[in-house]
Amino acid sequence: MTDSRIALVVGATGGVGGAVARVLLVRGWKVRGLNRDPAAASRKPGGEGIEWVRGDAMNAADVIAAAKGAEVIFHGANPPGYRNWKGLALPMLESTIAAAKAVGARIVFPGTVYNFGPDARPLVDETASQRPTTRKGKIRVAMEQRLRETAAAGTPVLIVRAGDFFGPHAGNNWFTAGIVKPGVPATTIRYPGKRDIGHAWAYLPDLAETMVQLIERADALGPFEVFHFRGHYFERGVEMSEGVAAVVGRPGSRIRGFPWFAVYLGAPFVEMFRELIEMRYLWTERLELDNRKLLAFIGQEPHTPLPDALRTTLTAMGSMPGVRAG
């Protein structure tokens, strides 16, 4: 690997974008990050080593300028706090598509499980129908359809789909919203779903390593490829919270429920709460990602043992008792 290989990461201050940027840097890539405030972005945890370029993901000209010389554009930009997905998500993706076409880059896109309706569950592979019943799911399907059209027109696309994120510097995610509060020792541990219903989690360093392995085998990829990342899947979803309790030295401690009643009470006034309610089905119905295609392609899915992954995550969050955040 040489420094001549360039990747632009749109959303490099986010959880998955930041994780991908760090793996690319370790593997010798030159990584650019697009941000409206490059100085502030460079000071954030994980921002070191990235060449920060001033720009707005909503502005195609900014993304095209930042992508000069890149062979990969990772699109990890998301509307903040679940707000205005309809107005922001597709326009930001169009900027990335324009840039990829302009410089001849491959688009890499992190897929979600929002795309799938009840007919596709419980075990979902890459060929499953995408008939979601939620607004956000329909937007994600529209985004992937736009990427499929882009690939058919000559710009290659790679999508890697995963469950809920957790890990160091993971940004907004269900682990910090629904299981452990960041910034304080993990003495109160929650679980937001039905405890005996399966749930899929993706440890960000493992997911990022998987994505970069696929990126570096671009010659073997088709023009439009989708892979499913299994990650940490639990038949009993509450095992994630039980794992946290064990790692912080409180095995067998009480796992509290999530205050959904407060979310419902606040929903008329808070857009993010309305979005959380719409996606609640993912905590009450089983959805497991089938990764057989990925295993056939790369041989083995990167997989950090859960205790190690949780210890690293909790330490970075400032939630590991007796350990200062890194």
C-alpha positions as CSV (number, residue, x, y, z in Angstrom):
1,M,0.0,0.0,0.0
2,T,1.3,3.5,-0.8
3,D,0.3,6.9,0.1
4,S,-0.9,7.6,-3.5
5,R,-4.2,5.9,-2.8
6,I,-6.7,8.5,-1.8
7,A,-10.1,8.1,-0.1
8,L,-12.6,10.8,0.6
9,V,-14.8,10.1,3.7
10,V,-18.0,12.2,3.8
11,G,-19.1,12.0,7.4
12,A,-15.6,11.3,8.9
13,T,-16.6,12.8,12.3
14,G,-19.4,10.3,12.6
15,G,-19.3,6.8,14.0
16,V,-18.9,4.6,10.9
17,G,-17.2,7.2,8.8
18,G,-14.6,7.8,11.5
19,A,-14.0,4.1,12.0
20,V,-13.4,3.6,8.3
21,A,-11.1,6.6,8.1
22,R,-9.0,5.2,10.9
23,V,-8.6,1.7,9.3
24,L,-7.8,3.3,5.9
25,L,-5.0,5.4,7.6
26,V,-3.5,2.4,9.3
27,R,-3.5,0.6,6.0
28,G,-1.6,3.4,4.3
29,W,-4.3,5.3,2.5
30,K,-4.4,9.1,2.3
31,V,-7.7,10.1,3.8
32,R,-9.6,13.3,3.3
33,G,-12.5,14.4,5.4
34,L,-15.1,16.9,4.4
35,N,-16.3,19.3,7.1
36,R,-17.7,22.8,7.3
37,D,-15.2,23.5,10.2
38,P,-12.0,21.6,9.4
39,A,-10.1,23.0,12.5
40,A,-12.8,21.8,14.9
41,A,-13.0,18.4,13.1
42,S,-9.3,17.9,13.5
43,R,-9.6,18.3,17.2
44,K,-12.3,15.7,17.7
45,P,-11.3,12.2,18.9
46,G,-10.1,10.2,16.0
47,G,-9.7,13.2,13.8
48,E,-5.9,13.1,13.7
49,G,-4.2,12.0,10.5
50,I,-7.1,13.0,8.3
51,E,-6.6,15.8,5.7
52,W,-9.6,18.0,6.5
53,V,-11.2,19.9,3.6
54,R,-13.7,22.7,4.1
55,G,-17.0,21.9,2.5
56,D,-20.7,21.0,2.9
57,A,-22.0,17.6,1.9
58,M,-25.1,19.4,0.5
59,N,-23.0,21.2,-2.0
60,A,-21.9,19.0,-4.9
61,A,-19.2,21.4,-6.0
62,D,-17.6,21.1,-2.5
63,V,-17.6,17.3,-2.6
64,I,-16.2,17.2,-6.1
65,A,-13.4,19.5,-5.1
66,A,-12.6,17.4,-2.1
67,A,-12.7,14.2,-4.1
68,K,-9.9,15.2,-6.6
69,G,-7.7,12.1,-7.1
70,A,-9.8,9.8,-4.9
71,E,-10.5,6.3,-6.0
72,V,-13.0,5.7,-3.2
73,I,-15.7,8.0,-1.7
74,F,-17.2,6.7,1.5
75,H,-20.6,8.2,2.1
76,G,-21.2,8.2,5.8
77,A,-23.2,11.5,6.1
78,N,-26.5,11.4,8.0
79,P,-28.9,14.0,9.0
80,P,-28.1,14.9,12.7
81,G,-30.4,13.6,15.4
82,Y,-32.8,11.8,13.1
83,R,-34.0,15.2,11.9
84,N,-35.3,16.0,8.3
85,W,-34.2,12.8,6.7
86,K,-36.5,13.4,3.7
87,G,-35.0,16.9,3.1
88,L,-31.3,16.0,3.6
89,A,-30.4,12.4,3.1
90,L,-31.0,12.1,-0.7
91,P,-29.5,15.5,-1.6
92,M,-26.3,14.7,0.3
93,L,-26.1,11.4,-1.5
94,E,-26.5,13.2,-4.8
95,S,-23.5,15.3,-4.0
96,T,-21.4,12.2,-3.5
97,I,-22.7,10.6,-6.7
98,A,-21.8,13.7,-8.6
99,A,-18.3,13.7,-7.1
100,A,-17.8,10.0,-7.8
101,K,-18.8,10.4,-11.4
102,A,-16.5,13.4,-11.8
103,V,-13.3,11.7,-10.5
104,G,-14.1,8.1,-11.4
105,A,-14.3,6.8,-7.8
106,R,-16.2,3.9,-6.3
107,I,-18.9,4.9,-3.8
108,V,-18.9,2.9,-0.5
109,F,-22.2,3.2,1.4
110,P,-23.1,1.8,4.9
111,G,-26.5,0.1,4.6
112,T,-29.0,-0.4,7.4
113,V,-31.7,-2.9,8.3
114,Y,-34.4,-0.2,8.0
115,N,-34.9,-1.3,4.4
116,F,-36.7,-4.5,5.3
117,G,-40.4,-4.9,6.0
118,P,-42.0,-7.9,7.8
119,D,-42.0,-10.1,4.6
120,A,-38.1,-10.2,4.6
121,R,-37.6,-11.2,8.2
122,P,-36.2,-13.0,10.2
123,L,-33.1,-14.1,8.4
124,V,-32.2,-11.6,5.7
125,D,-29.7,-12.0,2.9
126,E,-28.7,-9.6,0.1
127,T,-31.4,-10.7,-2.2
128,A,-34.3,-10.1,0.2
129,S,-37.2,-7.9,-0.8
130,Q,-37.1,-4.3,0.4
131,R,-40.7,-3.3,1.2
132,P,-40.4,-1.2,4.4
133,T,-43.4,0.2,6.2
134,T,-41.6,3.2,7.8
135,R,-40.7,6.6,6.4
136,K,-37.0,6.2,7.1
137,G,-37.0,2.7,5.6
138,K,-38.5,4.0,2.4
139,I,-35.9,6.8,2.2
140,R,-33.1,4.3,2.7
141,V,-34.6,2.1,-0.1
142,A,-34.7,5.2,-2.4
143,M,-31.1,5.9,-1.6
144,E,-30.0,2.4,-2.5
145,Q,-32.1,2.4,-5.7
146,R,-30.4,5.6,-6.7
147,L,-27.0,4.0,-6.1
148,R,-28.1,1.0,-8.2
149,E,-28.9,3.4,-11.0
150,T,-25.6,5.1,-10.5
151,A,-23.7,1.8,-10.8
152,A,-25.7,0.9,-14.0
153,A,-24.5,4.2,-15.5
154,G,-20.9,3.3,-14.9
155,T,-19.9,4.4,-11.4
156,P,-19.2,1.4,-9.1
157,V,-21.0,1.0,-5.8
158,L,-20.3,-1.1,-2.7
159,I,-22.9,-1.4,0.1
160,V,-22.2,-3.1,3.4
161,R,-25.2,-3.6,5.6
162,A,-25.0,-3.9,9.4
163,G,-27.1,-3.7,12.5
164,D,-26.9,-1.2,15.3
165,F,-23.5,0.4,15.9
166,F,-21.4,0.4,19.0
167,G,-17.7,1.1,19.6
168,P,-15.3,3.9,20.5
169,H,-16.4,7.3,19.1
170,A,-19.6,5.8,17.7
171,G,-21.6,9.0,17.7
172,N,-25.4,8.9,18.0
173,N,-26.3,5.2,18.5
174,W,-28.7,3.0,20.4
175,F,-25.9,1.7,22.7
176,T,-25.5,5.1,24.3
177,A,-29.2,6.0,24.0
178,G,-30.7,2.8,25.2
179,I,-28.2,0.8,27.2
180,V,-25.5,2.9,28.9
181,K,-25.4,6.6,29.5
182,P,-22.0,8.0,28.4
183,G,-19.8,10.1,30.6
184,V,-20.7,8.3,33.9
185,P,-19.8,4.9,35.3
186,A,-22.2,2.2,34.1
187,T,-24.2,1.6,37.2
188,T,-27.5,1.7,35.5
189,I,-27.8,-0.6,32.5
190,R,-30.9,-0.8,30.4
191,Y,-32.3,-2.7,27.4
192,P,-34.8,-1.1,25.1
193,G,-36.4,-4.2,23.5
194,K,-38.1,-7.5,24.1
195,R,-35.4,-9.4,26.0
196,D,-35.9,-12.8,24.3
197,I,-36.1,-11.4,20.7
198,G,-32.9,-11.5,18.7
199,H,-31.0,-8.3,17.8
200,A,-28.0,-7.5,15.6
201,W,-25.1,-5.2,16.6
202,A,-22.0,-4.1,14.7
203,Y,-18.8,-3.3,16.5
204,L,-17.5,-0.4,14.5
205,P,-13.8,-1.4,14.3
206,D,-14.8,-4.8,13.0
207,L,-17.3,-3.3,10.5
208,A,-14.7,-0.8,9.3
209,E,-12.1,-3.5,8.8
210,T,-14.5,-5.5,6.8
211,M,-15.3,-2.5,4.6
212,V,-11.7,-1.8,3.9
213,Q,-10.9,-5.4,3.1
214,L,-13.6,-5.2,0.5
215,I,-12.4,-1.9,-0.8
216,E,-8.9,-3.3,-1.3
217,R,-10.3,-6.2,-3.3
218,A,-12.1,-3.8,-5.7
219,D,-10.8,-5.7,-8.8
220,A,-12.9,-8.7,-7.7
221,L,-16.1,-6.7,-7.1
222,G,-18.9,-6.2,-9.5
223,P,-20.2,-2.7,-10.5
224,F,-22.9,-3.0,-7.8
225,E,-22.2,-5.2,-4.8
226,V,-24.0,-5.6,-1.5
227,F,-22.7,-7.6,1.5
228,H,-24.3,-8.3,4.9
229,F,-22.2,-8.0,8.0
230,R,-23.5,-10.3,10.8
231,G,-21.5,-8.8,13.7
232,H,-22.6,-9.6,17.2
233,Y,-26.1,-11.2,16.9
234,F,-27.8,-12.3,20.0
235,E,-30.8,-14.7,20.0
236,R,-31.7,-13.2,23.3
237,G,-31.3,-9.5,22.7
238,V,-30.7,-8.7,26.3
239,E,-27.4,-10.5,26.2
240,M,-25.8,-7.3,25.1
241,S,-26.8,-5.6,28.3
242,E,-25.9,-8.7,30.3
243,G,-22.5,-8.5,28.7
244,V,-22.1,-4.9,29.8
245,A,-23.0,-5.9,33.4
246,A,-20.3,-8.6,33.3
247,V,-17.6,-6.3,31.9
248,V,-18.2,-3.6,34.5
249,G,-18.0,-6.2,37.3
250,R,-21.7,-6.5,38.1
251,P,-22.8,-9.8,36.6
252,G,-26.3,-10.8,37.3
253,S,-27.3,-7.2,38.2
254,R,-30.7,-5.9,37.3
255,I,-31.2,-4.8,33.7
256,R,-33.7,-2.0,33.6
257,G,-36.3,-1.3,30.9
258,F,-36.2,1.7,28.6
259,P,-38.5,4.6,29.3
260,W,-40.6,4.4,26.2
261,F,-43.5,6.1,27.9
262,A,-41.4,9.3,28.1
263,V,-40.6,9.0,24.3
264,Y,-44.3,8.7,23.5
265,L,-45.1,11.7,25.8
266,G,-42.5,13.9,24.1
267,A,-43.2,12.7,20.5
268,P,-45.7,15.5,19.6
269,F,-43.0,18.0,20.4
270,V,-39.7,16.3,19.4
271,E,-39.1,15.0,15.9
272,M,-36.3,12.6,17.1
273,F,-38.8,10.9,19.5
274,R,-41.3,10.3,16.6
275,E,-38.5,8.7,14.6
276,L,-37.6,6.5,17.5
277,I,-41.1,5.3,17.9
278,E,-41.4,4.5,14.2
279,M,-38.3,2.3,14.4
280,R,-39.3,0.6,17.6
281,Y,-40.3,-2.6,15.7
282,L,-36.6,-3.4,15.4
283,W,-36.6,-4.0,19.2
284,T,-39.7,-6.2,19.1
285,E,-39.1,-8.4,16.0
286,R,-36.2,-10.6,15.1
287,L,-34.0,-9.6,12.2
288,E,-30.7,-11.4,11.6
289,L,-28.3,-10.5,8.7
290,D,-27.1,-13.5,6.7
291,N,-23.4,-13.0,6.0
292,R,-22.7,-16.1,3.9
293,K,-21.9,-14.1,0.8
294,L,-19.3,-12.0,2.8
295,L,-17.7,-15.2,4.2
296,A,-17.4,-16.7,0.8
297,F,-15.7,-13.5,-0.5
298,I,-13.2,-12.6,2.3
299,G,-13.0,-16.0,4.2
300,Q,-13.7,-14.7,7.7
301,E,-15.6,-11.8,9.1
302,P,-13.6,-9.6,11.5
303,H,-15.0,-10.3,15.0
304,T,-13.7,-8.9,18.3
305,P,-14.8,-10.9,21.3
306,L,-17.7,-9.2,23.0
307,P,-16.0,-8.5,26.4
308,D,-13.0,-6.8,24.6
309,A,-15.3,-4.8,22.3
310,L,-17.5,-3.7,25.3
311,R,-14.5,-2.8,27.4
312,T,-13.0,-0.6,24.7
313,T,-16.4,1.0,24.0
314,L,-17.2,1.7,27.6
315,T,-13.7,3.1,28.3
316,A,-14.0,5.5,25.3
317,M,-17.5,6.6,26.6
318,G,-16.2,7.3,30.0
319,S,-18.5,4.6,31.4
320,M,-16.0,2.0,32.5
321,P,-15.8,2.2,36.4
322,G,-12.3,3.2,37.5
323,V,-11.0,3.9,34.0
324,R,-10.5,7.3,32.4
325,A,-11.9,7.8,28.9
326,G,-9.3,7.5,26.2
